[in-house]
Amino acid sequence: MTINKKIHFIGINGSGSSGAAILAKKMGFDVTGCDSNMDTPYAAQVRDARIPVFAGHDASHVNDADIVASVTSLTKLPEAIAAGNKLISWQEFLGKYILPAKRTVAVAGTHGKTTTSSMMASVMIAAGFDPTALIGAIVPEWGSSNRFGSGDFAVIEADEYANNFAPYHPDYVILNNIEMEHPEYFTDFEHYKKTFRDFLAGANRQGTLVYNADDANVVELITAFPGKKIPFSVRGIKIIADGAGQDFDGFHINLLGSHNVANATAVITMARELGIPDDITRAALAKFRGAGHRLEKIFENDRITIFDDYAHHHTQAEKTINAVRDAYPDAHIIVVYEPHQISRYTQNTADTLAALARADESIITEFWRGRESHLPVPDAVADIEKSGYKNIRYIPDINKSADAAFTAANAHTGKSVILVMGAGQSWKIAKALKEKFEY
């Protein structure tokens, strides 16, 4: 394929933008990028793709670009302003240049998008569909967050923040769950739900929606979808769980937590709709190792297990801690939690602390303010004191929080599980702990 267009990606080292840039290069675009952060979990795959990347931002980066694709939060940077009418989001790039040629399976919902979309793609690969896929995390089997397939299908993680999924008009949709999220953008829950309604209404009128019938908010929204609707449910399903994974309904997954059983059930339901036999799905799920930074087991010996997880919403945190508790009922569970965005924490402080209190010990570390860097850091010490929980402490330094978790695990004579959760720098904490125990 030959495409005589040069495209520049602003914020190229992000979870989604990096994959979109790599797909663009595989399609034949001349790709460059820039980012102020050259040390992200996704920067390596951009380097491996031999895409030139500028460190920092300057209007000159886009001088000869035909298209400038930006991360939503970076549209006020010099390159974006200089791009003028050449500026689009990287999601708009996908919607215009990649997805129209594909039959698209979009995975949407508040939680579980990354795991479900990577699981869906893995099943389709096993079935011989050879899909193109763009996931918001590194998938270990691929060594990247994306793959460019020769088949007719694409699998994408459809992110609702800032209405980012609006450019997608999928043929198939999985809708996992709905609850209020991203308060830094959405004014209230009705605004949040409207964005999903609009997305569902914009899908292929001949398409199919697989939806979670156990979630009342999901059921409320499905009337917006114009095509066929197929429910899935995990109510009444017997789940057998241990540290190696979960068995349910004749299937096995190497993932923890009832929420991942729901994710897998959605995939099984969609696979059946696509004509994939259960035997192929069963084998693919049994081999699937999960997505990076999604309750990812990065270290284990007889005494210590370390998980690196993306959870930063209080519901995610609660379900993740419960999943670890169910799998390791006799272990001492230590959580290192990185709050993500100030408004998410301040609007859900009580629920967040209640979730963290489910662990034996929890450490709240440095706040990742991201899009809310202008807001002051909350007084987490006062919040903890007010809550009355004695097993939570605040250590606002990621290096010291790693040291504290290391010390706490070594102080316990039995089995300890360290669960690192967050969506900013938390992966560095998990990596540091892994190195400490490997030393």
Secondary structure, DSSP 8 states (H G I E B T S, - for coil): -----EEEEETTTSTTHHHHHHHHHHHT-EEEEEES---STTHHHHHHTT--EEES--GGGGTT-SEEEE-GGGTTSHHHHHHGGGEEEHHHHIIIIIGGGSEEEEEESSS-HHHHHHHHHHHHHHTT---EEEEEEEETTTTEEEE--SSSEEEEE---GGGTTTT---SEEEE-------TTT-SSHHHHHHHHHHHHHTS-TT-EEEEETT-HHHHHHGGG--SEEEEE--TT--EEEETTEEEETTEEES--SHHHHHHHHHHHHHHHHTT--HHHHHHHHHH----TTSSEEEEE-SSEEEEEE---SHHHHHHHHHHHHHHSTTSEEEEEE--BSHHHHHTSHHHHHHHHTTSSEEEE---B-GGGTTS----HHHHHHHHT-SSEEE---HHHHHHHHHHHHHH-SS-EEEEEE-SSSHHHHHHHHHHHHH-
